[in-house]
Amino acid sequence: MNKNQISLIKDFIGSNDESMLINQVNDEIAIFYLGVLKYYANNKDIKISNNTLFEDVLNEQDLFGTKTIQTFNIANAKKIDVTLNAQSKKVVFTDYKNYKRLSSKLNSINGYQFEKDVVFFIKNELDINNDELLDYCKHNPALLFSETSKFLINSNQYSSDRSLIEDKNHILDIRKLIFEIKRNNINVQMLYQNIKKEAEYKKLSFLTY
């Protein structure tokens, strides 16, 4: 029996394997899988580094011995091959065409199966069984970690509250922008401002309950 994809990610984080490929499908699903990577990496004191300038960073040396997993978003087949051949631990987010070409050779995650992964992660890793939460996260995978945090803070009064969907979508838009800023190495000040803005909206959301 094949392992589920969440277990593959968890095992990859702690293994000596150097490469993982993720068919991201879209930005929302990519944010979900990046969150899962960070969750397991944090548990092992491993840093997740978001990069796109692969020529400059693949051979980067950490003078303090910090364990790092580099992540890349690449659609160009030649650049993917160069990246995967580098001697460093990395995760490449890419499109389905490249995923199909390489999935049999690498640790690979198919983003089209994200709903199963959302359910498995929430039930088996976070030990949460709430149908409303599961349904909400399946429809909003990028918001899984903020939504499950809200549930864990006040599970007895949890409600996804569809009336707050506009605020949730605003948080999602901010999170997508943060993802793009990290992925493209844009202005650090802009990154800080958007992280701060996301925290403010999440705080307002919690006050509703």
N, C-alpha and C positions, 0 to 999 in steps of 0.2 A: 504494500500500500504506500502510495506516495505521500510525502509530508505535506501538510498544508503550507501555504506561502508565508504566513506569519512565523511559523517555526523555522522556515528556511532563512528568513531575515535574522531571527534571533541567533540561530546557529552560526550564520555568516559573521556576525559581529564578533563572536568569541573565537572564531576559527583562524587558521593560518591562510585560508584562501584569500587571494588578492583582489578578485573582481566579482562584481554582481551587476546584472543588467536588469533594468526595470522599464517595461513598456508603460509609459506614464499616461497615455490616452489623452488627458487634458490636465490643466494646471491644478484643478481641485483634487484630482486623484493623486497627482504628484505631491501635493502638500500633505495629503494623508500618509503616503508612504515615507516621505521625509520625516514626518512626525514620529512614525514607528521606528525608523532608524535612530533618531535622536533619543527616543525613549530607552531603547536597549543599550545604546552607546553610553548614555549618562549613567546607567546602572553599572557600567564597567569602567567609568572614568575615561572614556574615549571621546575625543573631540571630533565633531562633524564639521568639515570645512567645505563651504559651498564655492565652487570655482567654475569658470568657463575658459579662462586663458590657460589651457592645458599645457601649452609649450613651456610656460614659465613655472608651473607649480608641481608638475608630476615628479620632478626630482628634488623638490624642496626638502631641506633637512631641518629637523627641529632640534635646536641646540639644547633644549631642556629635557629631551627624551619623551615628550608628550605623544601618546598614541593618537593617531589621527586617521580618520577615514575621509577621503576626499570625494565629493559628489560633483558630477558634471551633467549638463544637459546638452547633448550633442545629437544632431541628426545626420551629419556628414559621415558616410561609411568609412572613409579613409582616416578621418580624425578619431573615430571610435576605435579602429584597429590599433592606431598608434597609442591611444590612451590605455587600452586593455593590455598592451604588451609592456607597459611601463611597470617597473618593480615598486609598486606602492599599493596600498589597500584603497580601493575606490569603488564607487557605485555610479554607474552611468544610466541616466534617464534618457530614453530615446523613443522613437516612434515604432509602430508595429512592424514595419518593413525590416528594420534592423534587428528588432527583437526576434522575428521569425528566422532571420538569417543566422543568428548566433545563439539562440536559446538552448539548443541541444549541446552546446559546448561549454556553457557557463552556468553558474548559479543565476537563475532567471526568475523574474516575477512578472506575471501577466496582469496588467492593470485592469483588464476587462473582467477579472474575477474579484474586483475590489469589494463587492458587497459581501461575499463570503468571508473576506479578510476582516472587514469591519465587524461583522458578527462574531467571528472567532476571537478577535482581539478584545472586544468589549466583554464577552462572556468568560473567556478562559484566562486572559491576562489581567483584566481589571475586576473580574468576578462580579460583574453587574448583569442582572437579569431584569430588564425593563423593556417591554415591547415598544413603548412610545419612544424611548431613547434610541433603541435599535433602529426603528423606522426613520427617525429624524436623521441619524448619522448616516444611514444608507443613502439618503437623499442629499445630504450635505457633508460629504466625507472630509472636506477641509476643516470643518468645525468640530470634528470628533473630540479633540483634546479639550477645547474650551467647554463643550457641552457635557462631557463626562466629568470634568472638574466641578461644574455646577451641580451635577447630580450627587457627587461624592460629598460636597459641602452640605447639601440639604436634600437628601434622598426622599424623606417623608413628604415633602411638599413639591417634589419635582414636577415640572410640566414644561414641555417644549414650547408651549404658548405660541400658537401660530400667529397671534395678533402682533407678535414682536418680529415678524419675518423681515420687515424693512430694516430694523436695526441689525438683525442677523446678517442680512445681505450686505449691509454696510461694513460689518466686521469682516465678512468674506472678501469684499473688495479691497479692504485695507490689507488683509493677509496675502491676497494675490499680489498686491503691489510690493509688499515686503519680500515675497518669494522672488519677484522679478528683480528687485534691487540687489538681493544677495546673489542671484544667479548671474547678473551682469556687472557686478562690482561697481554699482553706482554710488554716488555721494553718501558717505557715512552719516552725515547730519540728516539727510533725508530718511535714511533707515531708522535712525533714533526717533525722529519725529513721528513716523508711522507706527513704530512699536508702542510709543507713548499714547498715540491716538487709539490704537487697538485696546490697550489696557483701560483707557477711560471709558470706552464703549462697553467693555465687558463688566466694568465696575457698575455702570448704570444698569446693566442687565440684571446683575445679581441683586441690586437694590429692589427690584420689582418683586422679589420672592420673600 
